[in-house]
Amino acid sequence: MLNLTVHFDSTRFGRVVIDGQEYGDVLVLVDGTVMKRRAGIFRSHKVNSEEIKPILEGRPKILIVGTGQWGLLRVTEEALKLASEHKVEVIELRTPEAIKKFNALPGKKAALVHVMC
């Protein structure tokens, strides 16, 4: 399954709505699995290579990163290099734009969405 059933409905500060259900920060895997972004180091304003490893296992073509309502989340150079080694294009956008982009793109895609700043 290529996450054809995953649809971002909306976002606001602190929340994203996916298929009618509210979440905080999430990962959306290629197979349609929606996972909460783990606490601790993985809930910082930096996305590192360890955090994207579960996403890359699904072999997406594109990883959409929602960088928060104001765009403060950053993907580290290390994580970008790992994605590149897996031939995954990383698109970083403010979360409102990221969810629109995710919904519009066909194919093997994944997402990491930050919902705060």
Order of alpha helices (4+ residues) and beta strands (2+ residues): beta-beta-beta-beta-beta-beta-alpha-beta-beta-alpha-beta-alpha-beta
